[in-house]
Amino acid sequence: MLALEATPAEIDELDQCQRDALDACVIAAMTLCTPEGDARGRARLLMECHGRYTRSWGVFGKAASFPAFLSQLQSAPIGALLPGPGSWSEIWDVRLLDDDGTATAALTRLIMEASDQAHEVPGLSADLRHLHSVLRALGKLPPGARLARIAAEAVQHAVFRTLQQAGFAAYTEGRGTLVKEPVLGRRALSRHALLTDLGVYTSISPVRQFAGRWAPCPLCKWTMRATPRGHHSAELACEDERHRQRGARFKMESDDGQWWLKPLGEIREIPELRPVEGWVALSYGLWQWITMPGLLEIDLEALADGAGAKVRLWPFGDSYDLHITKNGTTWRVDVKTWADPQGIAEQMRADPEGCAGLIVVIPEHLRGYTAVLNRVLGPFGARVITDLDLIAEVRAA
């Protein structure tokens, strides 16, 4: 689903009333599905969300009553929740909650990247608190301040620039660790002094553990979300939609105190169940905005090398990600696994001279966003293509 990976671009297509309604809906949906916080506080927040939702429909709008609002959050797609005319946007068909009442991947991304009130949501407290603490440590968030919108581009840029201050070798080692090892044992982390100082690893989130255990996704190695299915069973699945589609889904069961996993998808490589104690992980935002694009960068390095090109990964720190040359042709590649025209453009405005001739590469499943991204980034001299387009160009050179 495009909406899962292109949340900011999807939001940019909505009018203000629709954005206000969506913000109220995502806060209410996450509040409905979280066990965190007291019942009275959650009920009060739900009623506040309904008030915001009603105002977004205007004086003559026909907003749903409070009971109908709660019911629609659990069963209706986003398009049925918003005021005004329909949209071509694929976000229109996405649901916020699954049939069992748990948060969809779309809801998690929407609340993290596009909500003006995310700090109010109890179910996101662990991930959001950690991300805010990292930004404060990097001097990007004054004490007591909250972000109205968490921009992936700004978070990535802040972390990478801080790593660069320790020198190029430390930068490449630190960035490589964040990509390849999004979960580390505490002893292993102690050997990475810079990452320890930055505080980018934290305790494993309560939503990614069950019965004191967690398991890594076989594809990205990050902690899978654990959804309880009674007292003695849980479903573990990667937060990434494509990884789940490829089979990163498992059932966790016990017998006489022994826990094991069995596959629910095509992946037969059973990950190891590990005790929560002794392990630390990146929080959601850092995994989504550093680990996931980093994995694509590493894949592109291998593919370009296999196509006969000379490739340098992360050649000049945070300037761009891949420097590819073949038969006199050069590609300066900046990889993005999200489609956020506003965030990327804001970062490019900070260094417009470095954008001329830059190739912004997005995953093939985001191909539908190349047009809007090219409209926004073209004036900076950048060109937007997909990963498959890039490799085709390299092979043809």
C-alpha positions as CSV (number, residue, x, y, z in Angstrom):
1,M,0.0,0.0,0.0
2,L,1.5,3.3,-1.0
3,A,0.0,5.1,2.0
4,L,2.0,3.0,4.4
5,E,5.3,4.4,3.1
6,A,4.2,7.8,1.7
7,T,2.3,9.3,4.6
8,P,3.6,12.9,4.4
9,A,2.9,13.1,0.7
10,E,-0.6,11.8,1.2
11,I,-1.3,14.3,3.9
12,D,-0.1,17.2,1.7
13,E,-2.9,16.3,-0.7
14,L,-5.7,16.9,1.9
15,D,-7.3,20.2,2.6
16,Q,-7.2,21.7,6.1
17,C,-10.6,20.4,7.2
18,Q,-9.6,16.9,6.1
19,R,-6.3,17.2,7.9
20,D,-8.0,18.3,11.1
21,A,-10.4,15.4,10.9
22,L,-7.7,12.9,10.2
23,D,-5.6,14.1,13.1
24,A,-8.6,13.6,15.4
25,C,-9.2,10.2,14.0
26,V,-5.7,8.8,14.3
27,I,-5.4,10.1,17.9
28,A,-8.7,8.5,18.8
29,A,-7.9,5.2,17.0
30,M,-4.5,4.8,18.8
31,T,-6.2,5.7,22.1
32,L,-8.8,3.0,21.4
33,C,-6.3,0.2,20.9
34,T,-3.8,1.0,23.7
35,P,-3.9,-0.5,27.2
36,E,-1.7,2.4,28.4
37,G,-3.1,5.1,30.6
38,D,-6.1,5.1,32.9
39,A,-9.6,4.4,31.5
40,R,-10.9,7.8,32.5
41,G,-8.1,9.6,30.8
42,R,-8.6,7.6,27.6
43,A,-12.3,8.3,27.6
44,R,-11.7,12.1,28.1
45,L,-9.2,12.1,25.2
46,L,-11.7,10.2,23.0
47,M,-14.4,12.8,23.7
48,E,-11.9,15.6,22.9
49,C,-11.0,13.9,19.6
50,H,-14.7,13.7,18.7
51,G,-15.1,17.4,19.5
52,R,-12.2,18.3,17.1
53,Y,-13.6,15.9,14.6
54,T,-17.1,17.5,14.7
55,R,-15.6,21.0,14.3
56,S,-13.6,19.9,11.2
57,W,-16.9,19.1,9.4
58,G,-18.1,22.7,9.8
59,V,-21.5,24.2,10.8
60,F,-23.4,22.5,8.0
61,G,-21.5,19.2,8.0
62,K,-22.9,15.9,9.2
63,A,-20.3,14.6,11.5
64,A,-20.9,11.2,13.1
65,S,-22.2,11.0,16.6
66,F,-19.8,9.9,19.3
67,P,-20.9,6.2,19.3
68,A,-20.9,6.1,15.5
69,F,-17.5,7.8,15.4
70,L,-16.0,5.1,17.6
71,S,-17.6,2.4,15.5
72,Q,-16.4,3.8,12.2
73,L,-12.8,4.1,13.6
74,Q,-12.8,0.3,14.0
75,S,-14.4,-0.6,10.7
76,A,-14.3,2.1,8.1
77,P,-11.5,3.2,5.7
78,I,-10.0,6.7,6.1
79,G,-12.0,8.0,3.2
80,A,-15.3,7.3,4.9
81,L,-14.1,9.3,8.0
82,L,-13.2,12.6,6.3
83,P,-15.3,15.5,5.3
84,G,-15.3,17.0,1.8
85,P,-14.9,15.4,-1.6
86,G,-13.2,12.1,-2.2
87,S,-9.6,11.8,-3.4
88,W,-7.5,9.8,-5.8
89,S,-5.2,9.2,-2.9
90,E,-4.7,5.5,-1.9
91,I,-4.8,6.6,1.7
92,W,-8.6,6.9,1.2
93,D,-8.9,3.1,1.2
94,V,-6.6,2.4,4.2
95,R,-8.0,1.4,7.6
96,L,-6.6,2.7,11.0
97,L,-7.4,-0.5,13.0
98,D,-7.3,-4.1,12.0
99,D,-10.3,-6.4,12.6
100,D,-8.9,-7.4,16.0
101,G,-8.7,-3.8,17.1
102,T,-4.9,-3.5,16.8
103,A,-3.2,-0.6,15.1
104,T,-2.4,-0.9,11.4
105,A,1.0,0.1,10.1
106,A,-0.6,3.1,8.5
107,L,-1.9,4.3,11.8
108,T,1.5,4.1,13.4
109,R,3.1,6.1,10.6
110,L,0.3,8.6,10.5
111,I,0.5,9.3,14.3
112,M,4.3,9.5,14.2
113,E,4.8,11.7,11.1
114,A,1.6,13.6,10.5
115,S,-0.2,14.2,13.8
116,D,-0.1,17.6,15.5
117,Q,-1.2,16.1,18.8
118,A,0.9,12.8,18.9
119,H,2.2,13.7,22.3
120,E,-1.3,13.1,23.8
121,V,-1.5,9.5,22.7
122,P,-0.7,7.0,25.5
123,G,-0.1,4.1,23.1
124,L,2.9,5.8,21.5
125,S,4.5,7.1,24.6
126,A,7.6,4.9,24.7
127,D,8.7,5.4,21.0
128,L,7.8,9.1,21.0
129,R,9.5,9.9,24.4
130,H,12.7,8.2,23.1
131,L,12.7,10.1,19.8
132,H,12.2,13.4,21.6
133,S,15.0,12.5,24.0
134,V,17.4,11.8,21.1
135,L,16.5,15.1,19.4
136,R,17.0,17.0,22.7
137,A,20.4,15.4,23.1
138,L,21.3,16.5,19.6
139,G,20.2,20.1,20.4
140,K,17.3,19.9,17.9
141,L,14.5,20.1,20.5
142,P,14.5,22.6,23.4
143,P,13.6,21.3,26.9
144,G,9.8,21.2,27.3
145,A,9.1,21.7,23.6
146,R,7.1,19.2,21.5
147,L,7.2,18.7,17.7
148,A,4.0,19.5,15.8
149,R,5.2,17.2,13.0
150,I,8.2,14.8,13.2
151,A,10.0,15.2,9.9
152,A,11.9,12.0,8.9
153,E,14.4,14.1,6.9
154,A,15.2,16.3,10.0
155,V,15.7,13.3,12.3
156,Q,18.0,11.5,9.9
157,H,20.0,14.7,9.2
158,A,20.5,15.5,12.9
159,V,21.8,12.0,13.7
160,F,24.1,11.8,10.7
161,R,25.6,15.3,11.3
162,T,26.4,14.4,14.9
163,L,28.0,11.2,13.8
164,Q,30.1,13.1,11.3
165,Q,31.6,15.3,14.0
166,A,33.5,12.2,15.3
167,G,35.3,11.8,11.9
168,F,34.6,9.8,8.8
169,A,35.6,6.4,10.1
170,A,33.4,6.7,13.1
171,Y,30.6,8.0,11.0
172,T,30.6,5.1,8.6
173,E,31.0,2.6,11.4
174,G,28.1,4.2,13.4
175,R,25.8,4.5,10.4
176,G,26.5,0.9,9.4
177,T,25.7,-0.3,12.9
178,L,22.4,1.5,12.9
179,V,21.5,-0.1,9.6
180,K,22.7,-3.6,10.1
181,E,22.1,-4.0,13.9
182,P,19.0,-2.1,14.9
183,V,19.0,-4.3,18.0
184,L,22.1,-4.8,20.1
185,G,23.0,-6.6,23.3
186,R,23.9,-4.1,26.0
187,R,27.5,-5.4,26.1
188,A,27.8,-5.0,22.4
189,L,26.5,-1.5,22.6
190,S,29.1,-0.6,25.2
191,R,31.7,-1.1,22.5
192,H,30.1,1.7,20.4
193,A,30.9,4.7,22.6
194,L,29.5,7.3,20.2
195,L,26.2,5.5,19.8
196,T,26.0,5.1,23.6
197,D,26.5,8.8,24.1
198,L,23.9,9.7,21.5
199,G,21.3,7.5,23.3
200,V,19.9,6.1,20.1
201,Y,19.3,2.7,21.5
202,T,16.8,2.2,24.3
203,S,14.9,-0.6,26.1
204,I,12.7,-2.7,23.9
205,S,9.2,-1.3,23.7
206,P,6.4,-3.0,25.6
207,V,4.5,-3.4,22.3
208,R,7.4,-5.5,20.9
209,Q,7.7,-8.0,23.6
210,F,5.5,-10.8,25.1
211,A,6.1,-12.9,28.2
212,G,9.5,-11.1,28.6
213,R,10.7,-12.2,25.2
214,W,11.2,-10.6,21.8
215,A,12.2,-11.8,18.3
216,P,14.0,-10.1,15.3
217,C,12.4,-9.8,11.9
218,P,14.3,-12.1,9.6
219,L,14.6,-9.4,7.0
220,C,15.5,-6.2,8.8
221,K,16.6,-7.6,12.2
222,W,14.5,-5.2,14.2
223,T,12.0,-6.1,16.9
224,M,8.7,-7.5,15.7
225,R,5.5,-6.1,17.1
226,A,3.9,-8.6,19.6
227,T,0.1,-8.7,19.6
228,P,-1.3,-10.9,22.4
229,R,-3.8,-13.6,21.5
230,G,-4.9,-14.6,25.0
231,H,-2.6,-15.3,27.9
232,H,-0.5,-18.0,26.3
233,S,-0.1,-16.9,22.7
234,A,0.9,-13.9,20.6
235,E,1.4,-13.0,17.0
236,L,4.8,-11.4,16.2
237,A,5.1,-9.5,12.9
238,C,7.4,-6.9,11.4
239,E,6.1,-3.3,11.4
240,D,7.0,-3.1,7.7
241,E,4.1,-4.0,5.4
242,R,6.3,-5.6,2.7
243,H,8.2,-7.7,5.2
244,R,4.9,-9.0,6.5
245,Q,3.8,-9.8,3.0
246,R,7.0,-11.7,2.4
247,G,6.3,-13.8,5.5
248,A,7.8,-12.0,8.5
249,R,4.8,-13.2,10.7
250,F,5.0,-15.8,13.4
251,K,2.9,-17.3,16.2
252,M,4.4,-17.4,19.7
253,E,3.1,-20.3,21.9
254,S,4.2,-22.1,25.0
255,D,4.1,-25.6,26.4
256,D,5.2,-26.4,30.0
257,G,6.9,-23.0,30.2
258,Q,8.8,-23.4,27.0
259,W,8.1,-20.8,24.2
260,W,8.6,-21.3,20.5
261,L,7.6,-19.7,17.2
262,K,5.9,-21.2,14.2
263,P,5.7,-19.4,10.8
264,L,2.5,-17.8,9.6
265,G,3.9,-16.8,6.2
266,E,6.3,-18.1,3.6
267,I,9.5,-17.5,5.6
268,R,10.6,-20.8,7.2
269,E,13.7,-19.3,8.9
270,I,12.5,-19.2,12.5
271,P,14.0,-16.3,14.4
272,E,15.4,-16.9,17.9
273,L,13.2,-15.8,20.8
274,R,15.4,-13.8,23.2
275,P,14.9,-12.4,26.7
276,V,14.1,-8.7,26.8
277,E,16.7,-8.2,29.6
278,G,20.1,-7.5,28.2
279,W,19.0,-6.1,24.8
280,V,18.4,-2.6,23.5
281,A,16.8,-1.4,20.2
282,L,16.3,1.6,18.0
283,S,12.8,3.1,18.6
284,Y,10.3,3.2,15.7
285,G,11.3,6.5,14.1
286,L,15.0,5.7,14.0
287,W,14.4,2.2,12.5
288,Q,12.0,3.6,9.9
289,W,14.1,6.6,8.9
290,I,17.7,5.2,9.3
291,T,17.6,1.4,9.2
292,M,15.1,0.9,6.4
293,P,16.7,3.3,3.8
294,G,20.1,2.0,4.8
295,L,19.1,-1.5,3.8
296,L,18.1,-0.2,0.4
297,E,21.3,1.7,0.1
298,I,23.3,-1.5,0.8
299,D,21.2,-3.4,-1.8
300,L,21.8,-0.7,-4.4
301,E,25.5,-0.8,-3.7
302,A,25.6,-4.5,-4.5
303,L,23.4,-4.2,-7.6
304,A,25.4,-1.4,-9.1
305,D,28.7,-3.2,-8.4
306,G,27.2,-6.3,-10.1
307,A,26.4,-4.1,-13.1
308,G,30.0,-3.2,-13.5
309,A,30.0,0.2,-11.9
310,K,32.4,1.6,-9.3
311,V,30.5,2.4,-6.1
312,R,31.2,4.3,-2.9
313,L,28.7,4.0,-0.1
314,W,28.2,7.2,2.0
315,P,31.1,8.9,0.3
316,F,30.8,12.3,1.8
317,G,29.0,11.9,5.0
318,D,25.4,13.2,4.9
319,S,25.7,14.9,1.5
320,Y,24.3,11.9,-0.3
321,D,24.3,8.1,0.0
322,L,25.9,6.5,-3.1
323,H,28.5,7.7,-5.6
324,I,28.3,5.5,-8.7
325,T,30.5,5.8,-11.8
326,K,30.5,3.8,-15.0
327,N,32.0,4.6,-18.5
328,G,32.2,8.3,-17.7
329,T,28.7,8.6,-16.3
330,T,28.2,9.6,-12.6
331,W,25.2,9.2,-10.3
332,R,25.1,11.1,-7.0
333,V,22.3,9.1,-5.3
334,D,20.3,10.1,-2.2
335,V,18.0,7.3,-1.1
336,K,14.6,7.9,0.5
337,T,12.2,5.2,1.6
338,W,9.4,7.8,2.3
339,A,7.8,10.4,0.0
340,D,7.8,13.6,2.0
341,P,8.1,16.5,-0.5
342,Q,7.9,19.1,2.3
343,G,10.5,17.6,4.5
344,I,13.0,16.8,1.7
345,A,12.5,20.3,0.1
346,E,13.1,22.0,3.5
347,Q,16.4,20.1,3.9
348,M,17.4,20.9,0.3
349,R,16.8,24.6,0.9
350,A,19.4,24.4,3.7
351,D,22.0,23.3,1.1
352,P,20.7,24.2,-2.4
353,E,24.2,24.1,-4.0
354,G,24.5,20.4,-3.1
355,C,21.3,19.5,-4.9
356,A,22.3,20.2,-8.5
357,G,22.5,16.9,-10.4
358,L,21.4,14.9,-7.4
359,I,19.4,11.7,-8.1
360,V,16.8,11.1,-5.4
361,V,15.9,7.3,-5.4
362,I,12.8,6.0,-3.9
363,P,11.6,2.3,-3.8
364,E,9.7,1.0,-6.7
365,H,6.5,0.7,-4.7
366,L,6.5,4.5,-4.4
367,R,6.7,5.0,-8.2
368,G,3.4,6.8,-8.1
369,Y,5.0,9.7,-6.2
370,T,7.8,10.4,-8.7
371,A,5.7,13.1,-10.4
372,V,4.9,15.1,-7.2
373,L,8.4,14.8,-5.9
374,N,9.9,15.9,-9.2
375,R,7.6,19.0,-9.2
376,V,8.9,19.9,-5.7
377,L,12.6,18.9,-6.1
378,G,13.1,19.7,-9.8
379,P,13.7,23.5,-9.1
380,F,16.6,22.5,-6.9
381,G,18.2,20.6,-9.8
382,A,17.4,17.1,-8.4
383,R,15.8,14.2,-10.3
384,V,13.6,11.6,-8.7
385,I,13.6,8.0,-10.0
386,T,12.9,4.6,-8.5
387,D,15.5,2.0,-7.5
388,L,14.7,-0.2,-10.5
389,D,15.2,2.9,-12.8
390,L,18.6,3.6,-11.3
391,I,19.9,0.1,-11.8
392,A,18.5,0.0,-15.3
393,E,20.4,3.2,-16.1
394,V,23.6,1.8,-14.6
395,R,23.4,-1.4,-16.5
396,A,22.7,0.4,-19.8
397,A,25.7,2.8,-19.4
